[in-house]
Amino acid sequence: MGETRQSPITANGRMHRKLTSYADLRQHRAVSHIIRNHSTNKQDIRDVARDAIDWRCVGAILDAGCGYGWFEQALERPFEYVVGIDTLGENKQPFMDAATRIAKKAEFRELHLPCPTGLPSGRFDLVVAGYSLYFFPEALLELARVLAPDGLFLAITHSERMLEEGERFFRFTNLRSLIRRFSAEDGERVLKTCFGKVSWIDYPNRLVFNKEDAADLEAYVFFKHEFVARDADPAEVHERLLQELRFSGALSFNKDDRIFLARK
């Protein structure tokens, strides 16, 4: 058995401390690269989301849970104002590097959502939550408040079935409870508490690791260790999956996602 680790996920699914792996920019970018390389769907999900937006109507963007500027890195046209909110101060500089490339004015706010943002009502034409809203669905009212009356709310999230194949060996009950706070399956219901019109685009995908990809699988599992620690010893999960990869020659995991588009 490995050492006992404190979970970042509380009983109600909320995060009670920062995710240290997300503060490591090099590791975060490396895992993003691993996901792209091992995805069966080769279209970048940011491109799918970008193509669904009428950018002629967008001058100001708020990115809630912005990380290192993952979404902004996929944008090209100039914008008037881009703001990122993230709980990790380590993401400030990489986000600002990405945002200042596309915006006349950029700003980073280190906040732990849900909390008041201090931003003016109706200020943003586009509010983005890319793989982050399950951390703070309670912030929806605040995010809707700062969205312009004719603005667009864009959220990208996972299916509840994410990585379900790993549950052949471990039950990820607490990880499931986190994802279900805002999942592909339940996102419409959550969004309709604040928005009148909700649509979505499905992004079917799988992650496939072959025997020669053991190092990539190891890096991916390590990056997720703070999520699985409440349910299982991450070291055991890591070793069991690598054993299975060596035995079977390949592992395939569900990575279906959904893009939500909501308006007031």
N, C-alpha and C positions, 0 to 999 in steps of 0.2 A: 504494500500500500504506500502511496505517496503521502506527502505532508497535507494536512488539512488547510484549506484556504478559505478565507472569508469571502462570501459571495457578494457581488455588487448588486444583486437583485433581492429586493425585500419580498415579503410574503404576498403583497398585492401587486407585484410585478415592477415596482418602481426601482430605479437605481439609487442607492444610498451613498455611493462614492464614485469617483472618477474611474474610467477604464484606462489603466496605465498603458495597455497595448495600443490604444488609439492615440496616445500622446507621443508615440514613437513614429515620427513621420516616415522615416526610411522603411520601417516594418510595414506600416499602413500602405504605403505605395507599392511595396513589394507584393503584398497579399492581393491588392487590386490587380496587379499584373498577373498573378497566378490565377485569379478568378477568370480574367479575360482569356488566358491561354488554355484553360481547361473547360471552358464553357462550350456546350454544343451549339448554342445560339451565338453566332459570331457578330451579330449586329450590336453595337454599343447601345445599352439601354438609354443612355443620355441622348443619343441621336434620335431614338424613337420618341422620347419625351419632347425634345426640341422641335421635331417636325409636327407635333400636335399643337403648337402654340403659334398664335398670330403675333409675331414680334413687333409689328407696326404699332401695337397698342401698349408696348412695354417700355417704360423709361426708367422705372425704379424697381429694384428687386430686393427682397428680404429672403435670406437663406437661414432657416432655423435648423440648428444642428449642422452647421456648414462644414465642420471638419477642416481639412487643409485646402478647401476650395475645389473639391472634386467636381461639383456641378459647373462651377465657373470656368474650369479648364476646358469645358466642351463648347463654350460660347465664343463667338467671334465679333459680333457687331458692337458698336459703342453704346453704352447706356449712360444715363444721367447720374444714377446713384445706386450703389450696391452695398448692402449691409449684411454682415454675417454674424450670427449668434452661435456661440459654442461654450460649453462648460470648461473646455481645455484651453488655457492661455497659451500653451505650446503651439496651438494652431494659428495664432494671430499672424505671424509673419508669412507663412506659406499661403494663408487665405488672402492676405493683403497683396501678395505678389500676383496671385491669380486675378483678384478683383480689380486692381489698378490697371491691369492690362486691358480691361474691357470697359472701365467706368471712369467718368470725369471725376467723380468723388466716390471714395470707398471708406467703409468704416467697419471695425470689428468690435463686438461687445461680448465680454466674458460674463455670461450669465448662466445660471442653472435653471432652465425651464422645468416646470411652469413657474413663472414669476412675471411681474410687470416688466415690459421691455423699455418703458420710457419713451417709446416712439409715438409720433402723432397719429391720430386716427385717419384711416383712409389714405395713407401716404404711399402705399406700394401697389403697383400694377400687377406684380407677380410675387407670391409668397411660396417658397419652396421648402419642402421637408423630404430630403432624400435619405431613405433608410434611417430615419431618426424619430418619426412620430410615435412609435411604440414606446419610446422612452418618456414622452411627455404629452399624451393625448389630452391631459387636462389643460394644456396651453392653447387648445383650439379657439376658445372664445377670444383670447388675446390676439392670436394670429388673424382671426377674422376681423377683429376691430381695426387693425392697421392696414387691412386690405382695402383698396379702393372699391367703391360700390359696384363698378363694372370690372373689377379685377379678377384674376385667376389664382386659385390655390392649387398647387401641384404637389402631390405626394407620391413617392415611390416606396414600395414595401414588399416584404416577403410573403410567401404562402405559409400557412400554418404547417404545411407538410415539408417545410424546409429541412433538409438533412435527415428525413425520416428513416432512411436506410440504416443510420447509425443506431436506431432504437432496436435493432436486432440484438444489440449487445448491452445497451444502457437506456434507461428511461429518462428522457430529458423533460421532466414535468415542469420544472421552474422556467426553463428556457421557453417551453411552449406557452406558459402563462404570460411571459413577456411579449412574445410575438403576437399573441391573441389580443393584446391591448390595441393594436392597429395592424390587422393582417389583410391580405388580399381578400379573404373570405368575409371579413367583418367590417372592412373599411367603409363601405357605403353607409352602413348604419351609423357608424361613429361620425362620419362627415355630415350626415343629414341632421345632426343635432345643431349644426351651425350654418349649413349651406343648403340652399334650395334646390340646386341642380348638381347632380353628381354623375359623371361618366368615368369609364376606365378603359385602359388598353392592357391586355394580357401580354406577358413576356415569358413564353415557355422556354425552359432551359434546364440543363443538367450539368453537373460538374463531373468530369470523368478523369480518373487518375489511373494510369497504367503502371506496371511494375517498375519501370525506369523513372517514374515520377515520385518516388518515395520522399525525396527531399522537399518537393513542393507540397505534398500532403502533410508532411511534418510541420512545415512553416504555417500552413493554413490552420491546422489543429491548434498549434501553439497560440496563434493570433486569437482564436476563439476561447481560450482557456478560461477567461473570466466569466464567460457566459455559462459554461458547462459545470463550473466548480460547485455550484449549489446542488447539482444532481449526481455528480460522479467525480472521482479523482481524475483531473486532467491528464496526469501521467499514465493512468490506466487506459483512458480513452485513446490516448496517443499510441500506446504500445499495442493495444488490441487492433486498432485500425491498420497499423503498419503490418502486423502479423497477417491480417486478413488480405491485405494487398499482396504480400509475398506469396500467400497460399493460392489465392484465386487468380492473380495476375492483373486484376483490374477492379476498381471500385467506382460506382456511379451514385451520385447523390442528387436528390431533388433540389433544384434552384429556381423554381418558378417564381416570378415576381409579377407585380401589377402596378401600373401607373394610374393614379387617380387624378381627375381634373374636376374641380368643384368651383361653383360660382354662387354668389349670394342670391 
